[in-house]
Amino acid sequence: MITRKQLSIGDIYRFAGQHLLWLIPWMTVVPALYYFTQWDFIRIPWLPLSLIGTAVAFYVGFKNNQSYDRLWEARKIWGAMVNDSRKLATMIKQFRAGASADNTGHDKIRKEIVFRHIAYLYQLREQLLKPTRWEHVQLPWIYGRFNQRRRDKYFNKFKEEHEQLDTRPYLSADEKQAIARYTNKATQLLDRQTAAVQGLFESNLINSMQQVNLQAVLNGFYEEQGRAERIKNFPFPRQYASLSFVFVCLFVFLLPFGIVSEFAKLGEGMIWLSVPVGVIIGFVYVMMELIGDYSENPFEGLHNDIPMLAICRTIEIDLLEMIGETAIPAPVQPKNNILL
């Protein structure tokens, strides 16, 4: 997640500047060809080109709206996890079978449930960060490697925060070994949470109504995890994502032919003004396409994504303070205006 209010020129260049490497030469080749050859068939009337540009803008706008919906839904899912985590911790801490019940000796079990929940959140984050074949870090050739290096750079900036996770073992060695063979470890941890709550009930440490309320909160995590996995494992429909890219490429390809036609009316030397104008217009369309393209996958670990590490740390701090722990980690701070 980008944390600064306004993007700088450097931020914009790092996000899409590589596309200028082909955009500037293409916007230069066509005017140069017309200037030196005077081939009139190169010139395209501006009216049909403007109609194409308007249609492409509407189509890209639709794609961006739908991509933003996926991004915002992902943020709402993690917002719900923050709220439900606090509910779970306070219930585990405060729910007792009765005022006279001697259950203070079982606080260790309650603490284990809170610790297991923290481990569950980090495990879910790890699962959501695994690349799928349609995400940018898995793309073939240079573009995929470029995004892999970009992601590695971001993760290296937060290397200290990731290393701290290994120093706080919220799961016992036996429990880690028990869930290691499962594909979906986060689901298994939730299943163990249900077993732990059932154990509290069977030991008369909570009553039936309290058990129902606790299980309802745990069921909420199943729903939220399923919604996050739906976004992760079901791509933005390819017919929208791919054709939007094709339409932008088609418009940018035709753009210099139409601009040359307009600037040629102003005089022979004015043809060269079509180069910066074409670059600006083409770059705007490319940027619109990229914004939607990078918003459709909010769990890639790139700079536009949901800051799951920071959210997990926020929940971790809240829960540890609620159960009276003294070794509290510091909140995750942005690095170079990026928060993971």
Residue frames relative to the residue before (quaternion, step in Angstrom):
aa qw qx qy qz dx dy dz
M 1.0000 0.0000 0.0000 0.0000 0.00 0.00 0.00
I 0.3562 -0.7156 0.5625 0.2113 3.56 -0.94 0.93
T 0.2392 -0.8267 0.5003 0.0952 3.59 -0.68 1.09
R 0.5979 0.5672 -0.3892 0.4115 3.62 1.10 -0.32
K 0.5887 -0.6201 0.3951 0.3359 3.56 -1.10 0.75
Q 0.8026 0.1310 -0.0441 0.5803 3.57 0.88 -0.94
L 0.4239 -0.6842 0.5298 0.2673 3.54 -1.03 0.80
S 0.3701 -0.7165 0.5475 0.2234 3.54 -0.99 0.84
I 0.6744 -0.4530 0.3761 0.4456 3.56 -1.31 0.11
G 0.6367 0.5325 -0.3229 0.4547 3.57 1.05 -0.76
D 0.6348 0.5263 -0.3302 0.4593 3.59 1.00 -0.80
I 0.6657 0.4965 -0.3033 0.4673 3.56 0.94 -0.90
Y 0.6535 0.5101 -0.3199 0.4587 3.57 0.98 -0.81
R 0.6644 0.4956 -0.3144 0.4628 3.61 0.95 -0.81
F 0.6575 0.5145 -0.3110 0.4542 3.56 1.12 -0.62
A 0.8442 0.0511 0.0317 0.5326 3.59 0.82 -0.96
G 0.3843 0.7688 -0.4573 0.2283 3.59 1.22 0.08
Q 0.5848 0.5989 -0.3800 0.3936 3.58 1.09 -0.56
H 0.6194 0.5574 -0.3498 0.4280 3.60 1.14 -0.47
L 0.5422 0.5969 -0.4085 0.4277 3.58 1.22 -0.23
L 0.5522 0.6338 -0.3863 0.3797 3.60 1.18 -0.46
W 0.7485 0.2970 -0.2064 0.5558 3.60 1.14 -0.50
L 0.6061 0.5856 -0.3608 0.3994 3.59 1.11 -0.60
I 0.6750 0.4934 -0.3031 0.4573 3.62 0.86 -0.89
P 0.6687 0.4813 -0.3318 0.4595 3.67 0.80 -0.83
W 0.6704 0.4972 -0.3273 0.4431 3.60 0.90 -0.82
M 0.6764 0.4783 -0.2986 0.4738 3.58 0.97 -0.78
T 0.6500 0.4977 -0.3119 0.4822 3.61 1.26 -0.27
V 0.6247 0.5800 -0.3423 0.3952 3.58 1.01 -0.84
V 0.6966 0.4896 -0.2984 0.4312 3.59 0.76 -0.98
P 0.6726 0.4636 -0.3254 0.4763 3.68 0.81 -0.80
A 0.6415 0.5188 -0.3338 0.4560 3.58 1.00 -0.77
L 0.6419 0.5231 -0.3250 0.4568 3.58 0.97 -0.82
Y 0.6805 0.4711 -0.2958 0.4769 3.58 0.93 -0.84
Y 0.6428 0.5486 -0.3267 0.4232 3.60 0.97 -0.84
F 0.7636 0.3852 -0.2007 0.4778 3.58 0.91 -0.89
T 0.7566 0.3717 -0.2159 0.4928 3.62 1.13 -0.45
Q 0.2241 -0.8002 0.5146 0.2112 3.57 1.20 -0.63
W 0.2790 0.7530 -0.5388 0.2546 3.57 1.02 0.79
D 0.3198 -0.7874 0.4966 0.1762 3.58 -0.40 1.18
F 0.6056 0.5801 -0.3765 0.3936 3.60 1.08 -0.56
I 0.5234 0.6223 -0.4189 0.4042 3.61 1.24 -0.19
R 0.6575 0.5373 -0.3121 0.4262 3.56 1.06 -0.74
I 0.1427 -0.7689 0.6210 0.0522 3.55 -0.96 1.03
P 0.5062 -0.6362 0.4740 0.3381 3.63 -0.89 0.81
W 0.5195 -0.6875 0.4181 0.2876 3.54 -0.95 0.89
L 0.5859 0.6259 -0.3786 0.3487 3.62 1.01 -0.69
P 0.7053 0.4227 -0.3064 0.4795 3.67 0.69 -0.87
L 0.6299 0.5329 -0.3459 0.4467 3.59 1.06 -0.67
S 0.6456 0.5138 -0.3250 0.4622 3.59 1.01 -0.76
L 0.6170 0.5322 -0.3455 0.4656 3.59 1.09 -0.65
I 0.6355 0.5108 -0.3244 0.4796 3.56 1.01 -0.80
G 0.6604 0.5195 -0.3091 0.4455 3.59 0.92 -0.89
T 0.6459 0.5129 -0.3206 0.4658 3.58 1.01 -0.78
A 0.6550 0.5073 -0.3103 0.4662 3.58 0.95 -0.87
V 0.6522 0.5083 -0.3149 0.4660 3.57 0.95 -0.86
A 0.6404 0.5317 -0.3303 0.4451 3.59 0.96 -0.82
F 0.6435 0.5055 -0.3213 0.4765 3.60 0.99 -0.79
Y 0.6706 0.5035 -0.3009 0.4542 3.58 0.90 -0.90
V 0.6696 0.4804 -0.2994 0.4809 3.59 0.91 -0.88
G 0.6186 0.5447 -0.3413 0.4518 3.58 1.07 -0.70
F 0.6291 0.5176 -0.3286 0.4779 3.58 1.03 -0.77
K 0.6541 0.5108 -0.3154 0.4602 3.58 0.91 -0.89
N 0.6657 0.5087 -0.3108 0.4489 3.59 0.91 -0.86
N 0.6255 0.5338 -0.3407 0.4558 3.59 1.03 -0.74
Q 0.6908 0.4689 -0.2820 0.4726 3.56 0.90 -0.90
S 0.6300 0.5223 -0.3352 0.4668 3.59 1.04 -0.69
Y 0.6434 0.5135 -0.3227 0.4671 3.57 1.02 -0.79
D 0.6052 0.5541 -0.3561 0.4471 3.59 1.07 -0.67
R 0.6457 0.5035 -0.3236 0.4741 3.59 1.00 -0.77
L 0.6545 0.5143 -0.3071 0.4614 3.57 0.97 -0.86
W 0.7035 0.4650 -0.2742 0.4623 3.57 0.85 -0.94
E 0.6107 0.5307 -0.3555 0.4680 3.59 1.06 -0.64
A 0.6312 0.5288 -0.3322 0.4601 3.58 1.00 -0.80
R 0.6577 0.4948 -0.3152 0.4725 3.59 0.99 -0.79
K 0.6414 0.5133 -0.3304 0.4648 3.60 1.00 -0.74
I 0.6046 0.5539 -0.3591 0.4459 3.59 1.05 -0.68
W 0.7117 0.4326 -0.2672 0.4847 3.58 0.85 -0.94
G 0.5808 0.5496 -0.3788 0.4659 3.59 1.16 -0.43
A 0.6433 0.5043 -0.3153 0.4821 3.58 1.04 -0.78
M 0.6303 0.5332 -0.3386 0.4514 3.58 1.06 -0.68
V 0.5981 0.5467 -0.3555 0.4658 3.57 1.10 -0.66
N 0.6944 0.4809 -0.2803 0.4560 3.58 0.80 -1.00
D 0.6973 0.4730 -0.2816 0.4590 3.58 0.87 -0.96
S 0.6026 0.5546 -0.3629 0.4446 3.59 1.10 -0.60
R 0.6521 0.4988 -0.3104 0.4791 3.56 0.99 -0.78
K 0.6206 0.5314 -0.3377 0.4673 3.57 1.04 -0.75
L 0.6611 0.5179 -0.3095 0.4461 3.56 0.89 -0.96
A 0.6839 0.5014 -0.2983 0.4382 3.58 0.84 -0.95
T 0.6919 0.4638 -0.3015 0.4639 3.59 0.85 -0.86
M 0.6254 0.5230 -0.3440 0.4659 3.60 1.06 -0.62
I 0.6546 0.5069 -0.3122 0.4659 3.56 0.91 -0.91
K 0.6833 0.4970 -0.2829 0.4539 3.56 0.98 -0.81
Q 0.8074 0.3554 -0.1472 0.4474 3.57 0.80 -1.03
F 0.6070 0.5773 -0.3797 0.3925 3.62 1.03 -0.60
R 0.0517 0.7720 -0.6291 0.0751 3.55 -0.85 1.06
A 0.5837 -0.6015 0.4154 0.3535 3.55 -1.19 0.53
G 0.7898 -0.1637 0.1233 0.5781 3.58 1.10 -0.57
A 0.6466 -0.5537 0.3580 0.3835 3.53 -1.19 0.50
S 0.7368 0.4128 -0.2325 0.4824 3.56 1.09 -0.69
A 0.4666 0.7011 -0.4402 0.3114 3.58 1.27 -0.09
D 0.3144 -0.7382 0.5686 0.1813 3.53 -0.97 0.88
N 0.2621 0.7857 -0.5164 0.2174 3.57 0.21 1.24
T 0.3420 0.7586 -0.5010 0.2377 3.59 1.15 0.33
G 0.6175 0.5680 -0.3493 0.4172 3.58 1.14 -0.49
H 0.6633 0.5030 -0.3000 0.4658 3.56 1.25 -0.22
D 0.3299 0.7596 -0.4984 0.2564 3.58 1.21 0.35
K 0.5640 0.5990 -0.3848 0.4184 3.57 1.15 -0.51
I 0.6428 0.5138 -0.3237 0.4670 3.58 1.02 -0.81
R 0.6473 0.5166 -0.3162 0.4627 3.56 0.97 -0.83
K 0.6492 0.5099 -0.3172 0.4668 3.56 0.99 -0.81
E 0.6249 0.5386 -0.3385 0.4526 3.58 1.03 -0.74
I 0.6248 0.5313 -0.3413 0.4592 3.60 1.04 -0.72
V 0.6555 0.4917 -0.3119 0.4809 3.59 0.96 -0.84
F 0.6481 0.5100 -0.3211 0.4655 3.60 0.93 -0.85
R 0.6573 0.5091 -0.3172 0.4564 3.57 0.93 -0.86
H 0.6316 0.5304 -0.3390 0.4526 3.57 1.05 -0.67
I 0.6244 0.5184 -0.3401 0.4750 3.60 1.00 -0.75
A 0.6464 0.5072 -0.3121 0.4769 3.56 0.99 -0.86
Y 0.6150 0.5545 -0.3419 0.4443 3.59 1.05 -0.75
L 0.6605 0.5174 -0.3169 0.4424 3.60 0.89 -0.89
Y 0.6854 0.4638 -0.2899 0.4806 3.57 0.89 -0.89
Q 0.6274 0.5267 -0.3389 0.4628 3.58 1.08 -0.66
L 0.6400 0.5106 -0.3267 0.4721 3.58 0.99 -0.79
R 0.6223 0.5316 -0.3379 0.4647 3.58 0.99 -0.79
E 0.6568 0.5140 -0.3149 0.4531 3.58 0.90 -0.90
Q 0.6647 0.5014 -0.3066 0.4612 3.59 0.97 -0.80
L 0.6746 0.4970 -0.2994 0.4564 3.57 0.98 -0.79
L 0.6564 0.5206 -0.3122 0.4478 3.59 1.17 -0.47
K 0.4932 0.6464 -0.4513 0.3679 3.61 1.20 -0.15
P 0.4383 -0.7379 0.4402 0.2639 3.62 -0.60 1.09
T 0.2432 -0.7183 0.6296 0.1689 3.52 -1.19 0.65
R 0.6841 -0.5523 0.3012 0.3692 3.56 -1.19 0.54
W 0.7016 0.4519 -0.2816 0.4736 3.62 1.16 -0.42
E 0.5440 0.6179 -0.4137 0.3887 3.61 1.21 -0.01
H 0.6878 -0.5379 0.3104 0.3759 3.54 -1.23 0.55
V 0.6692 0.5083 -0.3181 0.4389 3.59 0.98 -0.73
Q 0.6998 0.4367 -0.2676 0.4980 3.59 1.26 -0.23
L 0.4273 0.7074 -0.4696 0.3105 3.57 1.23 0.08
P 0.5249 -0.6583 0.4329 0.3221 3.61 -1.05 0.64
W 0.8221 0.3062 -0.2175 0.4278 3.48 -1.42 0.24
I 0.8473 -0.2280 0.1321 0.4611 3.54 -1.27 -0.48
Y 0.6470 0.5554 -0.3405 0.3961 3.59 0.91 -0.89
G 0.6586 0.5025 -0.3073 0.4683 3.58 0.99 -0.82
R 0.6650 0.4940 -0.3088 0.4673 3.57 0.94 -0.85
F 0.6031 0.5580 -0.3502 0.4496 3.57 1.10 -0.69
N 0.7060 0.4444 -0.2660 0.4831 3.59 0.90 -0.88
Q 0.5867 0.5502 -0.3732 0.4625 3.59 1.13 -0.50
R 0.6603 0.4858 -0.3040 0.4854 3.57 0.96 -0.85
R 0.6258 0.5352 -0.3349 0.4581 3.58 1.04 -0.77
R 0.6686 0.4862 -0.2964 0.4782 3.60 0.91 -0.88
D 0.6446 0.5161 -0.3258 0.4605 3.61 0.93 -0.84
K 0.6295 0.5359 -0.3363 0.4510 3.57 1.02 -0.75
Y 0.6590 0.4987 -0.3116 0.4689 3.58 0.94 -0.84
F 0.6749 0.4926 -0.3037 0.4579 3.57 0.92 -0.87
N 0.6211 0.5367 -0.3475 0.4534 3.59 1.07 -0.64
K 0.6121 0.5503 -0.3532 0.4446 3.58 1.08 -0.64
F 0.7469 0.3239 -0.1817 0.5515 3.57 1.15 -0.65
K 0.2140 0.8140 -0.5119 0.1719 3.56 1.15 0.62
E 0.6432 0.5340 -0.3272 0.4405 3.58 0.95 -0.83
E 0.6617 0.5002 -0.3112 0.4639 3.59 0.94 -0.85
H 0.6582 0.4936 -0.3191 0.4704 3.59 1.00 -0.72
E 0.6459 0.5156 -0.3243 0.4603 3.59 1.01 -0.74
Q 0.6088 0.5660 -0.3562 0.4267 3.59 1.09 -0.62
L 0.5704 0.6018 -0.3882 0.4021 3.59 1.12 -0.53
D 0.6636 0.5096 -0.3031 0.4562 3.59 1.05 -0.73
T 0.6611 0.5035 -0.3110 0.4612 3.60 1.17 -0.46
R 0.7130 0.3634 -0.2502 0.5449 3.60 1.25 -0.11
P 0.0568 -0.8377 0.5431 0.0113 3.61 0.27 1.23
Y 0.1462 -0.8228 0.5463 0.0557 3.58 -0.19 1.26
L 0.7015 0.3536 -0.2557 0.5635 3.58 1.29 -0.14
S 0.4867 -0.6385 0.5052 0.3166 3.54 -1.10 0.65
A 0.6520 -0.5202 0.3759 0.4037 3.54 -1.24 0.40
D 0.6433 0.5260 -0.3250 0.4514 3.59 1.03 -0.78
E 0.6745 0.4854 -0.3059 0.4646 3.58 0.96 -0.82
K 0.6083 0.5386 -0.3512 0.4653 3.59 1.04 -0.68
Q 0.6738 0.4915 -0.2922 0.4681 3.54 0.93 -0.90
A 0.6465 0.5455 -0.3225 0.4249 3.58 1.03 -0.78
I 0.7530 0.3719 -0.2181 0.4971 3.61 0.99 -0.75
A 0.4506 0.7270 -0.4363 0.2794 3.60 1.24 -0.19
R 0.6921 0.5044 -0.2860 0.4300 3.60 1.05 -0.70
Y 0.6052 0.5823 -0.3513 0.4138 3.58 1.25 -0.24
T 0.5182 -0.6388 0.4766 0.3103 3.54 -1.17 0.64
N 0.7741 0.2227 -0.1069 0.5828 3.55 0.88 -1.00
K 0.1693 -0.8357 0.5177 0.0707 3.55 0.15 1.31
A 0.6018 0.5711 -0.3649 0.4225 3.59 1.06 -0.68
T 0.6501 0.5094 -0.3169 0.4664 3.59 0.97 -0.81
Q 0.6418 0.5229 -0.3222 0.4592 3.56 1.01 -0.77
L 0.6317 0.5203 -0.3359 0.4663 3.58 1.03 -0.68
L 0.6324 0.5069 -0.3332 0.4818 3.60 1.02 -0.71
D 0.6258 0.5335 -0.3371 0.4583 3.56 1.02 -0.76
R 0.6567 0.4935 -0.3070 0.4806 3.59 1.02 -0.76
Q 0.5958 0.5505 -0.3641 0.4575 3.57 1.13 -0.56
T 0.6368 0.5167 -0.3242 0.4715 3.57 0.99 -0.79
A 0.6463 0.5107 -0.3177 0.4696 3.58 0.99 -0.83
A 0.6504 0.5149 -0.3211 0.4570 3.59 1.02 -0.76
V 0.6453 0.5012 -0.3189 0.4803 3.59 1.00 -0.79
Q 0.6282 0.5174 -0.3323 0.4767 3.56 1.02 -0.76
G 0.6339 0.5314 -0.3290 0.4555 3.58 1.04 -0.73
L 0.6213 0.5279 -0.3407 0.4682 3.60 1.04 -0.70
F 0.6605 0.5029 -0.3073 0.4651 3.56 1.00 -0.82
E 0.6833 0.4878 -0.2917 0.4583 3.57 0.87 -0.92
S 0.6798 0.4528 -0.2847 0.5018 3.59 1.18 -0.49
N 0.4545 -0.7133 0.4195 0.3296 3.59 1.35 0.17
L 0.3981 0.7086 -0.4836 0.3249 3.56 1.10 0.71
I 0.7485 0.1156 -0.1151 0.6427 3.57 1.31 -0.32
N 0.4400 -0.6836 0.5047 0.2905 3.56 -1.17 0.46
S 0.7333 -0.4517 0.2793 0.4246 3.55 -1.30 0.17
M 0.6422 0.5218 -0.3314 0.4533 3.59 1.00 -0.78
Q 0.6522 0.5046 -0.3094 0.4736 3.57 1.00 -0.81
Q 0.6237 0.5304 -0.3413 0.4618 3.57 1.05 -0.72
V 0.6384 0.5259 -0.3260 0.4577 3.59 0.97 -0.85
N 0.6718 0.4962 -0.3009 0.4605 3.59 0.92 -0.87
L 0.6493 0.5071 -0.3177 0.4693 3.58 0.98 -0.79
Q 0.6718 0.4903 -0.3082 0.4619 3.57 0.91 -0.85
A 0.5985 0.5550 -0.3624 0.4498 3.59 1.10 -0.61
V 0.6415 0.5012 -0.3238 0.4822 3.59 1.02 -0.76
L 0.6524 0.5033 -0.3171 0.4695 3.60 0.95 -0.83
N 0.6327 0.5192 -0.3380 0.4646 3.58 1.00 -0.74
G 0.5896 0.5711 -0.3630 0.4410 3.58 1.14 -0.59
F 0.6433 0.5099 -0.3273 0.4681 3.59 1.04 -0.70
Y 0.5879 0.5468 -0.3695 0.4677 3.60 1.09 -0.61
E 0.6776 0.4926 -0.2929 0.4609 3.58 0.91 -0.93
E 0.6813 0.4853 -0.2983 0.4597 3.57 0.88 -0.91
Q 0.6340 0.5115 -0.3341 0.4740 3.58 1.00 -0.74
G 0.6519 0.5195 -0.3183 0.4514 3.58 0.97 -0.83
R 0.6442 0.5104 -0.3222 0.4698 3.59 1.01 -0.75
A 0.6496 0.5005 -0.3175 0.4761 3.58 1.00 -0.78
E 0.6613 0.4983 -0.3070 0.4691 3.59 0.98 -0.81
R 0.5948 0.5556 -0.3692 0.4486 3.58 1.10 -0.58
I 0.6596 0.4836 -0.3071 0.4866 3.59 0.95 -0.85
K 0.6749 0.5117 -0.2968 0.4411 3.57 0.94 -0.90
N 0.8020 0.3569 -0.1496 0.4551 3.56 0.78 -1.06
F 0.7031 0.3524 -0.2729 0.5541 3.60 1.24 -0.06
P 0.3113 -0.7927 0.4901 0.1861 3.59 -0.36 1.17
F 0.6116 -0.4661 0.4681 0.4354 3.50 -1.34 0.21
P 0.5701 -0.6359 0.3681 0.3677 3.64 -0.67 1.04
R 0.4822 -0.7241 0.4220 0.2551 3.53 -0.68 1.17
Q 0.6017 0.5690 -0.3812 0.4109 3.60 1.05 -0.59
Y 0.6722 0.4540 -0.2969 0.5039 3.60 1.13 -0.57
A 0.6928 0.4869 -0.2886 0.4467 3.57 0.82 -0.97
S 0.7173 0.4613 -0.2664 0.4491 3.59 0.82 -0.97
L 0.6916 0.4766 -0.2955 0.4552 3.59 0.86 -0.91
S 0.5761 0.5625 -0.3828 0.4529 3.58 1.10 -0.54
F 0.6517 0.5049 -0.3023 0.4785 3.56 0.98 -0.87
V 0.6528 0.5153 -0.3151 0.4572 3.60 0.95 -0.87
F 0.6705 0.5055 -0.3049 0.4493 3.59 0.91 -0.90
V 0.6375 0.5094 -0.3309 0.4739 3.59 1.00 -0.77
C 0.6461 0.5145 -0.3207 0.4638 3.59 0.95 -0.85
L 0.6465 0.5185 -0.3217 0.4579 3.58 0.96 -0.84
F 0.6734 0.4922 -0.3059 0.4590 3.58 0.89 -0.89
V 0.6652 0.4929 -0.3089 0.4681 3.59 0.92 -0.91
F 0.6152 0.5446 -0.3492 0.4504 3.60 1.07 -0.67
L 0.7295 0.4223 -0.2389 0.4820 3.61 0.91 -0.88
L 0.5061 0.7140 -0.4015 0.2700 3.58 1.15 -0.61
P 0.7118 0.4534 -0.3174 0.4324 3.69 0.63 -0.88
F 0.5986 0.5604 -0.3723 0.4348 3.61 1.10 -0.54
G 0.6892 0.4644 -0.2828 0.4790 3.57 1.02 -0.76
I 0.6515 0.5123 -0.3243 0.4561 3.58 1.00 -0.77
V 0.6127 0.5419 -0.3460 0.4596 3.59 1.01 -0.76
S 0.6327 0.5463 -0.3312 0.4376 3.56 0.99 -0.84
E 0.6917 0.4713 -0.2819 0.4691 3.59 0.97 -0.83
F 0.7152 0.4489 -0.2718 0.4617 3.60 0.84 -0.90
A 0.5645 0.5888 -0.3929 0.4245 3.60 1.16 -0.43
K 0.6011 0.5668 -0.3582 0.4349 3.59 1.15 -0.51
L 0.6683 0.5125 -0.2938 0.4521 3.60 1.19 -0.49
G 0.7099 -0.3861 0.2675 0.5249 3.55 1.22 -0.24
E 0.6558 -0.5548 0.3425 0.3805 3.54 -1.18 0.58
G 0.7042 0.4788 -0.2811 0.4426 3.59 0.89 -0.87
M 0.6121 0.5820 -0.3441 0.4101 3.56 1.20 -0.52
I 0.4513 0.6990 -0.4491 0.3257 3.56 1.27 -0.19
W 0.6571 0.5435 -0.3219 0.4112 3.58 0.99 -0.80
L 0.5601 0.5879 -0.4002 0.4248 3.60 1.20 -0.28
S 0.5505 0.6166 -0.3974 0.3985 3.57 1.22 -0.33
V 0.5656 0.6118 -0.3916 0.3905 3.60 1.17 -0.45
P 0.7289 0.3937 -0.2790 0.4856 3.68 0.61 -0.95
V 0.6259 0.5349 -0.3480 0.4484 3.58 1.03 -0.72
G 0.6667 0.5021 -0.2945 0.4656 3.57 0.94 -0.87
V 0.6339 0.5249 -0.3320 0.4609 3.57 1.02 -0.79
I 0.6614 0.5082 -0.3108 0.4557 3.60 0.91 -0.89
I 0.6827 0.4744 -0.2960 0.4703 3.59 0.82 -0.96
G 0.6724 0.4983 -0.3012 0.4570 3.58 0.87 -0.91
F 0.6570 0.5166 -0.3152 0.4495 3.57 0.99 -0.83
V 0.6061 0.5477 -0.3537 0.4555 3.59 1.08 -0.67
Y 0.6816 0.4722 -0.2929 0.4761 3.59 0.89 -0.88
V 0.6357 0.5169 -0.3327 0.4670 3.59 0.98 -0.76
M 0.6499 0.5136 -0.3168 0.4620 3.58 0.96 -0.84
M 0.6326 0.5226 -0.3376 0.4612 3.61 0.96 -0.79
E 0.6537 0.5055 -0.3078 0.4716 3.56 0.98 -0.82
L 0.6811 0.4951 -0.2970 0.4504 3.60 0.90 -0.88
I 0.6148 0.5530 -0.3562 0.4350 3.60 0.99 -0.76
G 0.6882 0.4538 -0.2815 0.4912 3.57 0.89 -0.87
D 0.6419 0.5516 -0.3231 0.4234 3.55 1.01 -0.84
Y 0.7363 0.4090 -0.2321 0.4866 3.60 0.92 -0.86
S 0.6317 0.5364 -0.3433 0.4420 3.61 1.22 -0.27
E 0.6045 0.6116 -0.3601 0.3618 3.58 1.13 -0.48
N 0.7479 0.2890 -0.1880 0.5672 3.63 1.21 -0.35
P 0.0886 -0.8704 0.4827 0.0398 3.62 0.17 1.23
F 0.6999 0.4434 -0.2741 0.4883 3.61 1.24 0.04
E 0.3432 0.7627 -0.4829 0.2595 3.61 1.01 0.76
G 0.4490 -0.6706 0.4722 0.3546 3.58 1.11 -0.61
L 0.5063 0.6258 -0.4337 0.4050 3.58 1.22 0.45
H 0.7419 -0.4767 0.2633 0.3913 3.55 -1.31 0.21
N 0.6777 0.4816 -0.3052 0.4644 3.62 1.16 -0.36
D 0.5734 0.6706 -0.3399 0.3255 3.57 1.26 -0.26
I 0.6776 -0.4530 0.3846 0.4333 3.53 -1.38 0.04
P 0.3753 -0.7430 0.5025 0.2338 3.65 -0.76 0.96
M 0.0844 -0.8574 0.5064 0.0367 3.56 0.51 1.19
L 0.6157 0.5462 -0.3591 0.4399 3.60 1.02 -0.70
A 0.6743 0.4841 -0.2946 0.4735 3.59 0.90 -0.89
I 0.6522 0.5056 -0.3216 0.4644 3.61 0.99 -0.77
C 0.6410 0.5156 -0.3223 0.4684 3.58 0.96 -0.84
R 0.6556 0.5047 -0.3151 0.4650 3.59 0.96 -0.82
T 0.6209 0.5396 -0.3402 0.4556 3.60 1.02 -0.76
I 0.6601 0.4870 -0.2994 0.4873 3.58 0.94 -0.90
E 0.6300 0.5492 -0.3292 0.4395 3.57 0.96 -0.88
I 0.6674 0.4994 -0.3022 0.4623 3.57 0.87 -0.92
D 0.6619 0.5156 -0.3102 0.4471 3.58 0.87 -0.94
L 0.7055 0.4751 -0.2758 0.4477 3.56 0.83 -0.97
L 0.6481 0.5096 -0.3289 0.4606 3.59 0.97 -0.77
E 0.6528 0.5005 -0.3166 0.4724 3.58 0.99 -0.74
M 0.6408 0.5420 -0.3285 0.4332 3.58 1.04 -0.73
I 0.7453 0.3721 -0.2281 0.5040 3.60 1.02 -0.68
G 0.6107 -0.6329 0.3232 0.3494 3.57 1.25 0.35
E 0.3663 0.7228 -0.5098 0.2889 3.61 1.13 0.44
T 0.3422 -0.7548 0.5277 0.1864 3.57 -1.11 0.67
A 0.6586 0.4684 -0.3106 0.5003 3.61 1.15 -0.53
I 0.0773 0.8221 -0.5508 0.1221 3.53 0.18 1.33
P 0.3732 -0.7271 0.5228 0.2424 3.63 -0.74 0.97
A 0.5360 -0.6168 0.4722 0.3306 3.55 -1.25 0.45
P 0.5789 -0.5741 0.4344 0.3830 3.62 -1.12 0.53
V 0.5171 -0.6169 0.4945 0.3279 3.55 -1.19 0.57
Q 0.1913 -0.7936 0.5728 0.0742 3.56 -0.79 1.07
P 0.5785 -0.5880 0.4266 0.3709 3.60 -1.11 0.59
K 0.1806 -0.7464 0.6310 0.1099 3.55 -1.18 0.70
N 0.8219 -0.0834 -0.0081 0.5635 3.55 -0.54 1.23
N 0.6731 -0.5363 0.2633 0.4358 3.55 1.00 1.00
I 0.5950 0.5097 -0.3806 0.4913 3.58 1.19 0.58
L 0.0872 -0.7801 0.6192 0.0221 3.55 -0.94 0.95
L 0.2027 -0.7841 0.5789 0.0946 3.55 -0.74 1.09
